[in-house]
Amino acid sequence: MRARFTIFTAVTFAGLAAALIGAPADTSQDMARARRIHAEAVGVDSHIDTIQRALNGGEDISKRTAGGHVDLPRLRESGMRAPFFALYVPTYYKGSEAVRRTLQLRDAMQRVLDAHSDQIELALTAADVERIIKAGKVSAVLTIESGHAIADDLAALRMYHRLGVRSMTLTHFRNTNWADSSTDQPQHNGLSEFGREVVREMNRIGMIVDISHVSDKTFYDTLAVTTRPVIASHSSCRALVDAPRNMTDDMIRALAKQGGVIGINFGASFLSRKDVEASRRGFATRAAVEPNLTGKALDEFAAKDYTDTYGVMKPNQATIEDAVAHIDHVVKLVGADHVGIGSDWDGISTVPAGLEDVSKMPALTAMLLQRGYSERDLKKILGGNFLRVMRQVIGR
Ligand SMILES: [Zn+2]
């Protein structure tokens, strides 16, 4: 009797406390709604590094993998069925070595596409994305990170487009020979004349210009040249976390004015003030890696470098609420048409609590529902916005 009374009292107090702090009455209902929205949304994530796990670690991403943030089963279940697979070339690949590395990554992607054509298909247009996900498969959009992969030659850029690449970041941690990075010393005062040519050629052939990683000056130079919307595929908000990789409010406004989209990066150091200092040290250390190798020896170095950096997640203080705050910040600033998901899964070494891998995505959507987001806006954030940019840049 006494025990029953205690339980009853505890339940009553919990209910009263929830009512007083305005907690949602039924979170399981929001989760069910979120899962339905994910089943219906396109599910674009504008930056994942998962193909590196296939190339560097020989992992079979067609099966559920014990580690990592993404594999094909988890993409399908979470409803994030249209990721941009990044062909990420470390900046220590120089000149034609960077071209060779890009081809290796493109080949690794092709091997996944060929071996699992029942599960995944290459998308060249927004219409392809819609057709492929309707068929119940994962739709792979290819993107290059970063511009040094063209080895200062527009012919390489054009051939990457022929190989199905539909977007490219202009820089990574280091400056390219024609564009300044946000995590390097200014060298070109933004974009050089050849850098402007790269942007114009990307516009002409229908490749999305991705300004994640570039310096603020490179960003504004790019906007002055481009005739098409640009994206920040995996950046977050500098007003919330003062990291050079994040965008200022002014940059987000300028991006939105041109019809662009920012994909919110889930790396803890992009999301949480408490983690930003560790990230500054991280950027500096990562940018300083210069093995001075070529060929097989360089590839072996890169494989080990990737597994050492991203194989085990490091402790951090970010939470899923931080990711919600960054999305909400962009929406309050420029509306729901200019924000998306750019998780950086499998390319980050710190993940927020509650958002440890792609399978947790519906929880993020449930939290946005609790904040009053409409299903229409959530579907834009979960892919509609990036699909719009694909249509505007690629043309179909
Ligand atoms: Zn990146």
Boltz pocket constraint, residues with backbone or C-beta under 6 A from the ligand:
constraints:
  - pocket:
      binder: B
      contacts: [[A, 145], [A, 213], [A, 234], [A, 347]]
      max_distance: 6.0
